[in-house]
Amino acid sequence: MTTMTAVPTQTRSAEMSQDFRNAFRTHPAGVAIVTADPGTGPVGLTATSVSSVSADPPTIALNLSALSRSAQKIRTAEHVVVHLLGREQLDLAQLFATPGADRFGDTSLWDRLPSGEPYLLNSRVWMRGKIVGSIDVNGSTLAAIELVETHVDTSAEPTPLVYCSRTWHKLSEMSSVSPTA
């Protein structure tokens, strides 16, 4: 008979919060830039909390921190544009992640869609969507975005930009693994 020993769990909020941060630092995430214009001018931010929800209708989820002024503005927009970044867009990821940066100062990097939202010109993948629901959870907002327009440039191999352990990474053929039987 095997005896099981209970593993102590963290119960203090500060310890759990730090463990949570440490756990997610080891969890790689794709990098995106979210742009919008809530009526006060273009706004954008770098995000690693974008995920797919449904293919029919196409819906994604996005987490917006209450600590970010850009996120607060994006929450008030009706539509957003989510750009999935490749490794060649590291400079943009850093720009949109820098607090106080003039993210839209270089007008050669962006334009407006016919519907009015700002979008990044060299983005291979972007998705425009309507915020159809949101829920505030512990200082953040989880937004559901139903896509109304997508752009995917399939003329080149995808080169995803990934963020893990506070470092930017690129995926390549060398990073792929095969399951063993």
FENNORRA-V434643 format. One line per field, one symbol per residue. burial: b if it has 16 or more other ideal C-beta (glycine too) atoms within 10 Angstrom, else e. A space follows every 50 residues. Layout:
burial = ???
This chain:
burial = eeeeeeeeeeeeeeeeeeeeeeeeeeeeebbbbbbbbbeeebbbbbbbbb eeeeeeebbbbbebeeeeebbebbbebebbbbbbbbbebeebbebbbeee eebbeeeebbeeeeeebbbbeebbbbbbbebeeeeeeeebbebbbebeee eeeeeeeeebbbbeeeeeeebeeeeeeeeee
